Amino acid sequence: MLERKQDTINHLDYSAGSAEGAPLLIMLHGYGSNEKDLISLAPMLDRRLRVMSLQAPIEMGCESYGWFPIAFTDAGITVDRDAAVRARDLLAKFLREKIETARPAGGKVFLMGFSQGAVMNYLTAFSSPELLHGVIALSGQLPDSPPQVPAHPAVLKELPFLVVHGLYDEVLPIDKGREADRWLQANVADLTYREYPMGHEIDGDALDLAASWLKGKIDLIES
């Protein structure tokens, strides 16, 4: 039984060096996972980064959380849109607080999400792009098809995206990645889209690409 937690987001914090003024990467796990999942990837990313891995607000069981309820139907996975919007607003509040207190380089954050976490990336980017340096969406899907009109299309246009999807994804088929690619091509200026021979996962090649993409974006912030 799903039980919504009281408007709070717990997180783990990782920094290879000094956290003072460091570029900040926020990690969002997938449905049924927790904040301990993606944080294991942090040591393989740029050492200048401060990384926070968040725990989603809906408790599903022991060590299992989700950002919003979903249902598996013959037509595919359906989303509780109202709950997704509440989660989006809670995440945006968290981001604003961390930008104020952590004072990350450039005054914005990077988002990196897997599966349902990637959906949260899109929801946040389409509503509050001014909070973000860039978005890494791994094995996810757009929140709507087609997406609702972005709140700030001109700001979204300049927001960099990296989208990665597995050719053999058994949870969110490759068509979900290609749909995101088509929509983003028409709406953003800086898009990198890649497909890899993997399932619903983050393999070594996908992680290497994410690491190099982040390095390039951090270099631009610091130049």
C-alpha positions as a Markdown table, in Angstrom:
| # | Residue | x | y | z |
|---|---|---|---|---|
| 1 | Met | 0.0 | 0.0 | 0.0 |
| 2 | Leu | 1.4 | 3.4 | -1.0 |
| 3 | Glu | 1.8 | 5.9 | 1.8 |
| 4 | Arg | 2.8 | 9.5 | 1.1 |
| 5 | Lys | 5.4 | 10.9 | 3.4 |
| 6 | Gln | 4.9 | 14.3 | 4.8 |
| 7 | Asp | 6.3 | 16.8 | 2.3 |
| 8 | Thr | 10.0 | 15.9 | 2.9 |
| 9 | Ile | 12.8 | 14.6 | 0.7 |
| 10 | Asn | 15.7 | 12.8 | 2.5 |
| 11 | His | 19.0 | 12.6 | 0.7 |
| 12 | Leu | 22.6 | 11.3 | 0.8 |
| 13 | Asp | 25.5 | 13.7 | 0.1 |
| 14 | Tyr | 28.7 | 12.9 | -1.6 |
| 15 | Ser | 31.7 | 15.2 | -2.4 |
| 16 | Ala | 35.1 | 14.0 | -3.6 |
| 17 | Gly | 36.7 | 17.4 | -2.7 |
| 18 | Ser | 35.5 | 20.6 | -1.1 |
| 19 | Ala | 31.7 | 21.0 | -1.2 |
| 20 | Glu | 32.0 | 24.8 | -0.8 |
| 21 | Gly | 30.7 | 26.3 | -4.1 |
| 22 | Ala | 31.0 | 23.0 | -6.0 |
| 23 | Pro | 28.9 | 22.2 | -9.0 |
| 24 | Leu | 25.8 | 20.3 | -7.6 |
| 25 | Leu | 24.4 | 17.2 | -9.2 |
| 26 | Ile | 21.0 | 15.9 | -7.9 |
| 27 | Met | 20.3 | 12.2 | -8.5 |
| 28 | Leu | 16.7 | 10.9 | -8.7 |
| 29 | His | 16.2 | 7.1 | -8.4 |
| 30 | Gly | 13.6 | 5.0 | -10.2 |
| 31 | Tyr | 10.3 | 3.5 | -9.0 |
| 32 | Gly | 10.7 | 1.1 | -6.1 |
| 33 | Ser | 14.3 | 2.0 | -5.4 |
| 34 | Asn | 15.8 | 4.5 | -2.9 |
| 35 | Glu | 18.5 | 7.1 | -2.4 |
| 36 | Lys | 21.2 | 4.5 | -1.9 |
| 37 | Asp | 21.0 | 3.3 | -5.5 |
| 38 | Leu | 22.5 | 6.0 | -7.8 |
| 39 | Ile | 24.9 | 7.4 | -5.2 |
| 40 | Ser | 27.2 | 4.4 | -5.9 |
| 41 | Leu | 27.9 | 6.0 | -9.3 |
| 42 | Ala | 29.1 | 9.3 | -7.8 |
| 43 | Pro | 32.8 | 8.3 | -7.4 |
| 44 | Met | 32.9 | 7.6 | -11.2 |
| 45 | Leu | 31.8 | 11.1 | -12.0 |
| 46 | Asp | 33.8 | 14.4 | -12.2 |
| 47 | Arg | 35.6 | 14.9 | -8.8 |
| 48 | Arg | 34.6 | 18.6 | -8.8 |
| 49 | Leu | 31.0 | 17.6 | -8.3 |
| 50 | Arg | 29.0 | 17.6 | -5.1 |
| 51 | Val | 26.4 | 14.9 | -5.5 |
| 52 | Met | 23.1 | 14.5 | -3.6 |
| 53 | Ser | 21.0 | 11.4 | -4.2 |
| 54 | Leu | 17.4 | 11.9 | -3.1 |
| 55 | Gln | 14.8 | 9.6 | -1.6 |
| 56 | Ala | 11.4 | 9.9 | -3.3 |
| 57 | Pro | 8.4 | 10.9 | -1.0 |
| 58 | Ile | 6.1 | 7.9 | -1.4 |
| 59 | Glu | 7.0 | 4.9 | 0.8 |
| 60 | Met | 6.1 | 1.5 | -0.9 |
| 61 | Gly | 7.7 | -0.9 | 1.5 |
| 62 | Cys | 11.1 | -1.5 | 3.2 |
| 63 | Glu | 13.7 | 0.5 | 1.4 |
| 64 | Ser | 11.4 | 1.1 | -1.5 |
| 65 | Tyr | 10.1 | 4.5 | -2.6 |
| 66 | Gly | 8.4 | 6.1 | -5.6 |
| 67 | Trp | 8.0 | 9.7 | -6.8 |
| 68 | Phe | 4.3 | 9.1 | -7.8 |
| 69 | Pro | 2.0 | 6.1 | -8.2 |
| 70 | Ile | 1.9 | 4.3 | -11.6 |
| 71 | Ala | -0.2 | 1.5 | -13.0 |
| 72 | Phe | 0.8 | -1.2 | -15.5 |
| 73 | Thr | -1.9 | -1.6 | -18.2 |
| 74 | Asp | -2.2 | -3.2 | -21.6 |
| 75 | Ala | -1.6 | 0.2 | -23.1 |
| 76 | Gly | 1.6 | 0.7 | -21.1 |
| 77 | Ile | 2.5 | 2.5 | -17.9 |
| 78 | Thr | 0.0 | 5.1 | -16.8 |
| 79 | Val | 0.9 | 8.0 | -14.4 |
| 80 | Asp | -1.1 | 9.6 | -11.6 |
| 81 | Arg | -0.7 | 13.1 | -13.0 |
| 82 | Asp | -1.8 | 15.0 | -9.9 |
| 83 | Ala | 0.6 | 13.1 | -7.7 |
| 84 | Ala | 3.4 | 13.7 | -10.2 |
| 85 | Val | 2.7 | 17.4 | -10.1 |
| 86 | Arg | 2.9 | 17.3 | -6.3 |
| 87 | Ala | 6.2 | 15.5 | -6.4 |
| 88 | Arg | 7.5 | 18.0 | -9.0 |
| 89 | Asp | 6.6 | 20.9 | -6.8 |
| 90 | Leu | 8.2 | 19.3 | -3.8 |
| 91 | Leu | 11.3 | 18.6 | -5.7 |
| 92 | Ala | 11.4 | 22.2 | -7.0 |
| 93 | Lys | 11.1 | 23.4 | -3.4 |
| 94 | Phe | 14.0 | 21.2 | -2.4 |
| 95 | Leu | 16.2 | 22.5 | -5.3 |
| 96 | Arg | 15.5 | 26.1 | -4.4 |
| 97 | Glu | 16.5 | 25.5 | -0.8 |
| 98 | Lys | 19.7 | 23.7 | -1.8 |
| 99 | Ile | 20.7 | 26.4 | -4.2 |
| 100 | Glu | 20.2 | 28.9 | -1.5 |
| 101 | Thr | 22.1 | 27.0 | 1.2 |
| 102 | Ala | 24.8 | 25.1 | -0.8 |
| 103 | Arg | 25.5 | 28.0 | -3.2 |
| 104 | Pro | 26.5 | 25.7 | -6.0 |
| 105 | Ala | 28.7 | 27.0 | -8.9 |
| 106 | Gly | 26.6 | 29.0 | -11.3 |
| 107 | Gly | 23.7 | 29.2 | -8.9 |
| 108 | Lys | 21.9 | 26.2 | -10.5 |
| 109 | Val | 22.0 | 22.4 | -10.4 |
| 110 | Phe | 22.4 | 19.4 | -12.7 |
| 111 | Leu | 19.7 | 16.7 | -12.6 |
| 112 | Met | 20.4 | 13.1 | -13.3 |
| 113 | Gly | 17.4 | 10.7 | -13.2 |
| 114 | Phe | 16.8 | 7.0 | -14.0 |
| 115 | Ser | 13.5 | 5.7 | -15.1 |
| 116 | Gln | 10.8 | 7.4 | -13.0 |
| 117 | Gly | 13.6 | 9.8 | -11.8 |
| 118 | Ala | 14.1 | 10.8 | -15.5 |
| 119 | Val | 10.3 | 11.6 | -15.7 |
| 120 | Met | 10.8 | 13.9 | -12.7 |
| 121 | Asn | 13.7 | 15.5 | -14.6 |
| 122 | Tyr | 11.4 | 16.3 | -17.5 |
| 123 | Leu | 8.6 | 17.6 | -15.2 |
| 124 | Thr | 11.1 | 19.9 | -13.4 |
| 125 | Ala | 12.7 | 21.1 | -16.6 |
| 126 | Phe | 9.4 | 21.9 | -18.3 |
| 127 | Ser | 8.2 | 23.9 | -15.3 |
| 128 | Ser | 11.3 | 25.4 | -13.7 |
| 129 | Pro | 14.2 | 25.4 | -16.2 |
| 130 | Glu | 15.8 | 28.4 | -14.5 |
| 131 | Leu | 16.9 | 26.2 | -11.7 |
| 132 | Leu | 19.0 | 23.9 | -13.9 |
| 133 | His | 22.4 | 23.8 | -15.6 |
| 134 | Gly | 21.4 | 20.6 | -17.5 |
| 135 | Val | 19.4 | 17.3 | -17.5 |
| 136 | Ile | 20.5 | 13.7 | -17.8 |
| 137 | Ala | 17.5 | 11.5 | -18.5 |
| 138 | Leu | 18.4 | 7.8 | -18.3 |
| 139 | Ser | 15.9 | 5.1 | -19.5 |
| 140 | Gly | 12.9 | 7.4 | -18.9 |
| 141 | Gln | 10.0 | 8.8 | -20.8 |
| 142 | Leu | 8.2 | 12.1 | -21.3 |
| 143 | Pro | 5.5 | 12.8 | -18.7 |
| 144 | Asp | 2.9 | 13.3 | -21.3 |
| 145 | Ser | 2.6 | 12.6 | -25.0 |
| 146 | Pro | 2.9 | 15.2 | -26.3 |
| 147 | Pro | 4.2 | 17.2 | -23.3 |
| 148 | Gln | 2.2 | 20.1 | -21.9 |
| 149 | Val | 3.4 | 23.5 | -23.1 |
| 150 | Pro | 6.5 | 24.4 | -21.1 |
| 151 | Ala | 6.2 | 27.2 | -18.6 |
| 152 | His | 9.2 | 29.1 | -19.9 |
| 153 | Pro | 9.9 | 27.9 | -23.5 |
| 154 | Ala | 12.7 | 30.4 | -24.2 |
| 155 | Val | 14.6 | 29.3 | -21.0 |
| 156 | Leu | 14.0 | 25.6 | -21.7 |
| 157 | Lys | 15.4 | 26.1 | -25.3 |
| 158 | Glu | 18.8 | 26.9 | -23.8 |
| 159 | Leu | 18.8 | 24.0 | -21.3 |
| 160 | Pro | 21.2 | 21.2 | -22.2 |
| 161 | Phe | 19.8 | 17.6 | -22.3 |
| 162 | Leu | 21.5 | 14.2 | -22.4 |
| 163 | Val | 19.1 | 11.4 | -23.1 |
| 164 | Val | 20.2 | 7.8 | -23.0 |
| 165 | His | 18.0 | 4.7 | -23.6 |
| 166 | Gly | 18.5 | 0.9 | -23.9 |
| 167 | Leu | 17.7 | -0.8 | -27.2 |
| 168 | Tyr | 16.4 | -3.8 | -25.2 |
| 169 | Asp | 14.6 | -1.9 | -22.4 |
| 170 | Glu | 11.8 | -4.3 | -21.3 |
| 171 | Val | 10.2 | -1.7 | -18.9 |
| 172 | Leu | 10.2 | 1.4 | -21.0 |
| 173 | Pro | 10.7 | 0.4 | -24.6 |
| 174 | Ile | 13.1 | 2.2 | -26.9 |
| 175 | Asp | 10.2 | 4.0 | -28.5 |
| 176 | Lys | 9.9 | 6.1 | -25.3 |
| 177 | Gly | 13.5 | 7.3 | -25.7 |
| 178 | Arg | 13.0 | 8.1 | -29.4 |
| 179 | Glu | 9.8 | 10.0 | -28.6 |
| 180 | Ala | 11.7 | 12.2 | -26.1 |
| 181 | Asp | 14.4 | 12.6 | -28.7 |
| 182 | Arg | 12.0 | 13.9 | -31.4 |
| 183 | Trp | 10.3 | 16.3 | -29.0 |
| 184 | Leu | 13.5 | 17.7 | -27.6 |
| 185 | Gln | 15.0 | 18.1 | -31.0 |
| 186 | Ala | 12.2 | 20.6 | -31.8 |
| 187 | Asn | 12.3 | 22.4 | -28.4 |
| 188 | Val | 15.9 | 22.6 | -27.1 |
| 189 | Ala | 19.1 | 23.8 | -28.7 |
| 190 | Asp | 21.6 | 21.5 | -26.9 |
| 191 | Leu | 20.6 | 17.8 | -27.1 |
| 192 | Thr | 22.7 | 14.7 | -27.0 |
| 193 | Tyr | 20.7 | 11.4 | -27.6 |
| 194 | Arg | 22.3 | 8.0 | -27.5 |
| 195 | Glu | 21.0 | 4.4 | -27.6 |
| 196 | Tyr | 23.0 | 1.5 | -26.2 |
| 197 | Pro | 22.5 | -2.3 | -26.5 |
| 198 | Met | 21.3 | -2.7 | -22.9 |
| 199 | Gly | 18.0 | -3.2 | -21.0 |
| 200 | His | 16.5 | -1.1 | -18.3 |
| 201 | Glu | 19.8 | -0.2 | -16.7 |
| 202 | Ile | 22.8 | 2.1 | -16.7 |
| 203 | Asp | 25.7 | 0.2 | -18.3 |
| 204 | Gly | 29.4 | 1.3 | -18.4 |
| 205 | Asp | 29.1 | 3.0 | -21.8 |
| 206 | Ala | 26.1 | 5.1 | -20.6 |
| 207 | Leu | 27.9 | 6.1 | -17.4 |
| 208 | Asp | 31.0 | 7.0 | -19.3 |
| 209 | Leu | 29.0 | 9.3 | -21.6 |
| 210 | Ala | 27.2 | 10.9 | -18.6 |
| 211 | Ala | 30.6 | 11.5 | -16.9 |
| 212 | Ser | 32.1 | 13.1 | -20.0 |
| 213 | Trp | 29.0 | 15.2 | -20.7 |
| 214 | Leu | 29.0 | 16.5 | -17.1 |
| 215 | Lys | 32.7 | 17.3 | -17.4 |
| 216 | Gly | 32.1 | 19.4 | -20.5 |
| 217 | Lys | 29.3 | 21.3 | -18.9 |
| 218 | Ile | 31.3 | 22.0 | -15.7 |
| 219 | Asp | 34.2 | 23.2 | -17.7 |
| 220 | Leu | 31.9 | 25.8 | -19.3 |
| 221 | Ile | 30.7 | 26.9 | -15.9 |
| 222 | Glu | 34.2 | 27.4 | -14.6 |
| 223 | Ser | 35.6 | 29.0 | -17.8 |
